Amino acid sequence: MTTDVLNVKLTHNLKAYDLQVPAESDFMNFKIAVQVATGVPVADQKLLFRGKVMNDRDKLFAVGLRDGSKIMLIESELRRKASVTSQYAAPTPIIGFPKSTSQEKVSKATSSSPSSSPVRRAETAMLAKIADARGVGDKLERELVVVEQQVAQNKGIAVAERKEVVLIQELCERELLKLDSLSGDGIREHRKAQVQRINALCERAEALKNMQ
């Protein structure tokens, strides 16, 4: 038996929204409620629940949403860049990510091997993307640990640290979107492990953002 109305917490940038939605509605209707609350147009929304981007036709209760569940709103790339630029003029990057060459190496290796099937080449390329996500996750976790230590030492979060957390969370969200686009039997477990790890980093960043 389902609850008629769900109380769901939506997080977006530095804000949290408490939304009440019918349990049997789908995510398209939920997006309309999100637009009313946040001003982000439906077309620019991606809703992340348990590390996965929700489909517009998915039913809320069917995918596991319950009272108190948390959903993360991610804006489209162009809108997010415009929002971040307007909020933080000329931000100083806190993390420098050198451009990964793993995908380039994989592409050269597989293209030079005539015996590689298209399926195998695609799987290898996706595994390289997962490896890239793992490397990004390592860097994000190191940065997050530094902020956590600063917050613990200062017994509170400063404005500068909160901005760092926002940027870390945005990078986490970006990696989750990349991982969500990958599929295949040969990569399922590798992808799942990285989604769980990066989703956990998002939750740690969210906890820091909500500190006073």
Short mmCIF file of the C-alpha atoms (twelve columns), coordinates in Angstrom:
data_MODEL
# 
_entry.id   MODEL 
# 
loop_
_atom_site.group_PDB 
_atom_site.id 
_atom_site.type_symbol 
_atom_site.label_atom_id 
_atom_site.label_alt_id 
_atom_site.label_comp_id 
_atom_site.label_asym_id 
_atom_site.label_seq_id 
_atom_site.Cartn_x 
_atom_site.Cartn_y 
_atom_site.Cartn_z 
_atom_site.pdbx_PDB_model_num 
ATOM 1   C CA . MET A 1   0.000  0.000  0.000   1 
ATOM 2   C CA . THR A 2   1.473  3.348  -1.037  1 
ATOM 3   C CA . THR A 3   1.317  6.717  0.690   1 
ATOM 4   C CA . ASP A 4   -0.887 9.181  -1.210  1 
ATOM 5   C CA . VAL A 5   1.591  12.043 -0.910  1 
ATOM 6   C CA . LEU A 6   5.382  11.914 -0.585  1 
ATOM 7   C CA . ASN A 7   7.451  14.552 1.202   1 
ATOM 8   C CA . VAL A 8   10.622 14.747 -0.873  1 
ATOM 9   C CA . LYS A 9   13.723 16.876 -0.274  1 
ATOM 10  C CA . LEU A 10  15.174 18.389 -3.444  1 
ATOM 11  C CA . THR A 11  18.725 19.747 -3.360  1 
ATOM 12  C CA . HIS A 12  20.097 22.234 -5.859  1 
ATOM 13  C CA . ASN A 13  23.273 24.299 -5.463  1 
ATOM 14  C CA . LEU A 14  23.185 25.775 -1.956  1 
ATOM 15  C CA . LYS A 15  19.462 25.321 -1.406  1 
ATOM 16  C CA . ALA A 16  17.138 22.556 -0.268  1 
ATOM 17  C CA . TYR A 17  13.447 22.423 -1.146  1 
ATOM 18  C CA . ASP A 18  10.722 20.421 0.580   1 
ATOM 19  C CA . LEU A 19  8.255  19.243 -2.052  1 
ATOM 20  C CA . GLN A 20  5.001  17.344 -1.641  1 
ATOM 21  C CA . VAL A 21  4.116  15.188 -4.634  1 
ATOM 22  C CA . PRO A 22  1.582  12.424 -5.342  1 
ATOM 23  C CA . ALA A 23  3.240  9.026  -4.916  1 
ATOM 24  C CA . GLU A 24  1.723  7.682  -8.130  1 
ATOM 25  C CA . SER A 25  2.834  10.571 -10.351 1 
ATOM 26  C CA . ASP A 26  5.766  10.333 -12.741 1 
ATOM 27  C CA . PHE A 27  8.961  12.376 -12.966 1 
ATOM 28  C CA . MET A 28  7.612  14.605 -15.730 1 
ATOM 29  C CA . ASN A 29  4.956  15.887 -13.335 1 
ATOM 30  C CA . PHE A 30  7.611  16.095 -10.614 1 
ATOM 31  C CA . LYS A 31  9.744  18.273 -12.903 1 
ATOM 32  C CA . ILE A 32  6.868  20.720 -13.226 1 
ATOM 33  C CA . ALA A 33  6.782  21.045 -9.423  1 
ATOM 34  C CA . VAL A 34  10.569 21.497 -9.468  1 
ATOM 35  C CA . GLN A 35  10.278 24.308 -12.027 1 
ATOM 36  C CA . VAL A 36  7.747  26.102 -9.845  1 
ATOM 37  C CA . ALA A 37  10.014 25.771 -6.786  1 
ATOM 38  C CA . THR A 38  13.397 26.540 -8.365  1 
ATOM 39  C CA . GLY A 39  12.711 28.386 -11.607 1 
ATOM 40  C CA . VAL A 40  14.746 25.833 -13.590 1 
ATOM 41  C CA . PRO A 41  12.797 24.958 -16.786 1 
ATOM 42  C CA . VAL A 42  11.691 21.362 -17.234 1 
ATOM 43  C CA . ALA A 43  13.813 21.019 -20.384 1 
ATOM 44  C CA . ASP A 44  16.977 21.961 -18.435 1 
ATOM 45  C CA . GLN A 45  16.421 19.502 -15.575 1 
ATOM 46  C CA . LYS A 46  18.055 16.190 -14.807 1 
ATOM 47  C CA . LEU A 47  16.892 14.518 -11.600 1 
ATOM 48  C CA . LEU A 48  19.357 12.246 -9.848  1 
ATOM 49  C CA . PHE A 49  18.152 9.593  -7.396  1 
ATOM 50  C CA . ARG A 50  20.463 6.941  -5.935  1 
ATOM 51  C CA . GLY A 51  23.148 7.842  -8.468  1 
ATOM 52  C CA . LYS A 52  20.891 7.412  -11.507 1 
ATOM 53  C CA . VAL A 53  19.210 9.939  -13.782 1 
ATOM 54  C CA . MET A 54  15.460 9.402  -13.679 1 
ATOM 55  C CA . ASN A 55  13.381 8.904  -16.826 1 
ATOM 56  C CA . ASP A 56  10.400 11.225 -17.293 1 
ATOM 57  C CA . ARG A 57  8.031  8.262  -17.479 1 
ATOM 58  C CA . ASP A 58  9.295  6.580  -14.289 1 
ATOM 59  C CA . LYS A 59  6.772  6.490  -11.455 1 
ATOM 60  C CA . LEU A 60  8.038  8.010  -8.203  1 
ATOM 61  C CA . PHE A 61  6.992  5.202  -5.887  1 
ATOM 62  C CA . ALA A 62  8.010  2.497  -8.373  1 
ATOM 63  C CA . VAL A 63  11.669 3.598  -8.406  1 
ATOM 64  C CA . GLY A 64  11.864 3.616  -4.606  1 
ATOM 65  C CA . LEU A 65  10.963 7.174  -3.608  1 
ATOM 66  C CA . ARG A 66  9.598  7.311  -0.075  1 
ATOM 67  C CA . ASP A 67  8.835  9.968  2.534   1 
ATOM 68  C CA . GLY A 68  12.088 11.820 3.256   1 
ATOM 69  C CA . SER A 69  13.868 10.662 0.084   1 
ATOM 70  C CA . LYS A 70  16.422 13.047 -1.400  1 
ATOM 71  C CA . ILE A 71  16.630 13.977 -5.073  1 
ATOM 72  C CA . MET A 72  19.384 16.057 -6.622  1 
ATOM 73  C CA . LEU A 73  18.578 18.551 -9.374  1 
ATOM 74  C CA . ILE A 74  21.204 18.980 -12.059 1 
ATOM 75  C CA . GLU A 75  20.811 21.717 -14.645 1 
ATOM 76  C CA . SER A 76  21.778 21.362 -18.293 1 
ATOM 77  C CA . GLU A 77  25.423 22.071 -19.054 1 
ATOM 78  C CA . LEU A 78  24.853 25.469 -20.692 1 
ATOM 79  C CA . ARG A 79  22.499 26.698 -17.978 1 
ATOM 80  C CA . ARG A 80  24.799 25.446 -15.199 1 
ATOM 81  C CA . LYS A 81  27.829 27.210 -16.686 1 
ATOM 82  C CA . ALA A 82  25.855 30.444 -16.980 1 
ATOM 83  C CA . SER A 83  24.623 30.087 -13.398 1 
ATOM 84  C CA . VAL A 84  28.072 29.379 -11.954 1 
ATOM 85  C CA . THR A 85  29.645 32.217 -13.957 1 
ATOM 86  C CA . SER A 86  27.093 34.723 -12.726 1 
ATOM 87  C CA . GLN A 87  27.340 33.538 -9.123  1 
ATOM 88  C CA . TYR A 88  31.129 33.399 -8.872  1 
ATOM 89  C CA . ALA A 89  32.891 35.868 -11.118 1 
ATOM 90  C CA . ALA A 90  36.239 34.523 -12.309 1 
ATOM 91  C CA . PRO A 91  36.364 31.617 -9.830  1 
ATOM 92  C CA . THR A 92  39.734 30.240 -8.848  1 
ATOM 93  C CA . PRO A 93  39.803 26.548 -9.719  1 
ATOM 94  C CA . ILE A 94  40.360 24.382 -6.662  1 
ATOM 95  C CA . ILE A 95  41.181 21.298 -8.618  1 
ATOM 96  C CA . GLY A 96  43.270 20.998 -11.741 1 
ATOM 97  C CA . PHE A 97  42.385 17.974 -13.773 1 
ATOM 98  C CA . PRO A 98  44.948 17.193 -16.470 1 
ATOM 99  C CA . LYS A 99  43.307 15.989 -19.625 1 
ATOM 100 C CA . SER A 100 43.178 12.216 -19.519 1 
ATOM 101 C CA . THR A 101 44.841 10.342 -22.356 1 
ATOM 102 C CA . SER A 102 43.458 6.920  -21.469 1 
ATOM 103 C CA . GLN A 103 40.644 7.130  -24.023 1 
ATOM 104 C CA . GLU A 104 43.080 8.255  -26.721 1 
ATOM 105 C CA . LYS A 105 45.399 5.323  -25.950 1 
ATOM 106 C CA . VAL A 106 42.514 2.886  -26.022 1 
ATOM 107 C CA . SER A 107 41.313 4.265  -29.349 1 
ATOM 108 C CA . LYS A 108 44.759 3.873  -30.948 1 
ATOM 109 C CA . ALA A 109 45.235 0.392  -29.549 1 
ATOM 110 C CA . THR A 110 41.862 -0.936 -30.621 1 
ATOM 111 C CA . SER A 111 41.891 0.681  -34.058 1 
ATOM 112 C CA . SER A 112 45.241 -0.955 -34.846 1 
ATOM 113 C CA . SER A 113 43.933 -4.401 -33.974 1 
ATOM 114 C CA . PRO A 114 41.898 -5.857 -36.857 1 
ATOM 115 C CA . SER A 115 40.773 -8.776 -34.714 1 
ATOM 116 C CA . SER A 116 38.896 -6.492 -32.278 1 
ATOM 117 C CA . SER A 117 35.145 -6.606 -32.748 1 
ATOM 118 C CA . PRO A 118 33.093 -3.373 -32.655 1 
ATOM 119 C CA . VAL A 119 31.427 -4.584 -29.452 1 
ATOM 120 C CA . ARG A 120 34.773 -5.262 -27.807 1 
ATOM 121 C CA . ARG A 121 36.160 -1.899 -28.896 1 
ATOM 122 C CA . ALA A 122 33.097 -0.117 -27.502 1 
ATOM 123 C CA . GLU A 123 33.374 -2.015 -24.219 1 
ATOM 124 C CA . THR A 124 37.071 -1.183 -23.914 1 
ATOM 125 C CA . ALA A 125 36.374 2.489  -24.576 1 
ATOM 126 C CA . MET A 126 33.683 2.515  -21.879 1 
ATOM 127 C CA . LEU A 127 36.044 0.852  -19.404 1 
ATOM 128 C CA . ALA A 128 38.526 3.640  -20.134 1 
ATOM 129 C CA . LYS A 129 35.828 6.216  -19.309 1 
ATOM 130 C CA . ILE A 130 35.117 4.403  -16.050 1 
ATOM 131 C CA . ALA A 131 38.844 4.488  -15.263 1 
ATOM 132 C CA . ASP A 132 38.809 8.237  -15.925 1 
ATOM 133 C CA . ALA A 133 35.867 8.586  -13.515 1 
ATOM 134 C CA . ARG A 134 37.831 6.668  -10.901 1 
ATOM 135 C CA . GLY A 135 40.745 9.085  -11.291 1 
ATOM 136 C CA . VAL A 136 38.448 12.096 -10.989 1 
ATOM 137 C CA . GLY A 137 36.866 10.495 -7.920  1 
ATOM 138 C CA . ASP A 138 40.298 10.132 -6.317  1 
ATOM 139 C CA . LYS A 139 41.028 13.847 -6.808  1 
ATOM 140 C CA . LEU A 140 37.585 14.900 -5.593  1 
ATOM 141 C CA . GLU A 141 37.890 12.788 -2.471  1 
ATOM 142 C CA . ARG A 142 41.275 14.285 -1.615  1 
ATOM 143 C CA . GLU A 143 39.852 17.792 -1.970  1 
ATOM 144 C CA . LEU A 144 36.799 16.868 0.066   1 
ATOM 145 C CA . VAL A 145 38.930 15.437 2.876   1 
ATOM 146 C CA . VAL A 146 40.855 18.719 3.049   1 
ATOM 147 C CA . VAL A 147 37.623 20.713 3.367   1 
ATOM 148 C CA . GLU A 148 36.254 18.287 5.982   1 
ATOM 149 C CA . GLN A 149 39.422 18.719 8.046   1 
ATOM 150 C CA . GLN A 150 39.192 22.514 7.800   1 
ATOM 151 C CA . VAL A 151 35.547 22.469 8.831   1 
ATOM 152 C CA . ALA A 152 36.267 20.177 11.787  1 
ATOM 153 C CA . GLN A 153 39.147 22.404 12.898  1 
ATOM 154 C CA . ASN A 154 37.116 25.608 12.603  1 
ATOM 155 C CA . LYS A 155 33.952 23.986 14.011  1 
ATOM 156 C CA . GLY A 156 31.942 25.401 11.124  1 
ATOM 157 C CA . ILE A 157 32.053 26.044 7.406   1 
ATOM 158 C CA . ALA A 158 33.275 29.355 6.009   1 
ATOM 159 C CA . VAL A 159 31.994 31.021 2.831   1 
ATOM 160 C CA . ALA A 160 35.125 30.090 0.862   1 
ATOM 161 C CA . GLU A 161 34.879 26.469 1.951   1 
ATOM 162 C CA . ARG A 162 31.189 26.368 1.013   1 
ATOM 163 C CA . LYS A 163 32.073 27.558 -2.500  1 
ATOM 164 C CA . GLU A 164 34.689 24.823 -2.767  1 
ATOM 165 C CA . VAL A 165 32.097 22.246 -1.766  1 
ATOM 166 C CA . VAL A 166 29.686 23.558 -4.431  1 
ATOM 167 C CA . LEU A 167 32.329 23.121 -7.119  1 
ATOM 168 C CA . ILE A 168 33.243 19.637 -5.864  1 
ATOM 169 C CA . GLN A 169 29.600 18.631 -5.932  1 
ATOM 170 C CA . GLU A 170 29.151 19.949 -9.463  1 
ATOM 171 C CA . LEU A 171 32.111 17.865 -10.614 1 
ATOM 172 C CA . CYS A 172 30.624 14.822 -8.867  1 
ATOM 173 C CA . GLU A 173 27.318 15.393 -10.638 1 
ATOM 174 C CA . ARG A 174 29.090 15.699 -13.976 1 
ATOM 175 C CA . GLU A 175 30.830 12.356 -13.470 1 
ATOM 176 C CA . LEU A 176 27.544 10.695 -12.489 1 
ATOM 177 C CA . LEU A 177 25.987 11.914 -15.718 1 
ATOM 178 C CA . LYS A 178 28.892 10.511 -17.725 1 
ATOM 179 C CA . LEU A 179 28.618 7.158  -15.968 1 
ATOM 180 C CA . ASP A 180 24.868 7.077  -16.494 1 
ATOM 181 C CA . SER A 181 25.435 7.160  -20.268 1 
ATOM 182 C CA . LEU A 182 27.457 3.917  -20.164 1 
ATOM 183 C CA . SER A 183 25.854 0.495  -20.436 1 
ATOM 184 C CA . GLY A 184 26.773 -3.110 -21.200 1 
ATOM 185 C CA . ASP A 185 27.116 -6.473 -19.482 1 
ATOM 186 C CA . GLY A 186 30.910 -6.300 -19.476 1 
ATOM 187 C CA . ILE A 187 31.072 -2.986 -17.592 1 
ATOM 188 C CA . ARG A 188 28.034 -3.197 -15.299 1 
ATOM 189 C CA . GLU A 189 29.880 -3.988 -12.051 1 
ATOM 190 C CA . HIS A 190 32.697 -1.511 -12.746 1 
ATOM 191 C CA . ARG A 191 30.180 1.230  -13.498 1 
ATOM 192 C CA . LYS A 192 28.080 0.405  -10.429 1 
ATOM 193 C CA . ALA A 193 31.096 0.630  -8.124  1 
ATOM 194 C CA . GLN A 194 32.039 4.090  -9.399  1 
ATOM 195 C CA . VAL A 195 28.446 5.361  -9.294  1 
ATOM 196 C CA . GLN A 196 28.163 4.282  -5.661  1 
ATOM 197 C CA . ARG A 197 31.479 5.875  -4.773  1 
ATOM 198 C CA . ILE A 198 30.823 9.226  -6.466  1 
ATOM 199 C CA . ASN A 199 27.275 9.310  -5.160  1 
ATOM 200 C CA . ALA A 200 28.722 8.890  -1.651  1 
ATOM 201 C CA . LEU A 201 31.042 11.854 -2.321  1 
ATOM 202 C CA . CYS A 202 28.008 13.901 -3.409  1 
ATOM 203 C CA . GLU A 203 26.276 13.060 -0.129  1 
ATOM 204 C CA . ARG A 204 29.350 14.062 1.896   1 
ATOM 205 C CA . ALA A 205 29.529 17.357 -0.005  1 
ATOM 206 C CA . GLU A 206 25.806 17.905 0.558   1 
ATOM 207 C CA . ALA A 207 26.256 17.351 4.298   1 
ATOM 208 C CA . LEU A 208 29.020 19.975 4.381   1 
ATOM 209 C CA . LYS A 209 26.892 22.466 2.420   1 
ATOM 210 C CA . ASN A 210 24.076 22.132 4.923   1 
ATOM 211 C CA . MET A 211 26.319 22.893 7.891   1 
ATOM 212 C CA . GLN A 212 25.881 26.225 9.640   1 
# 
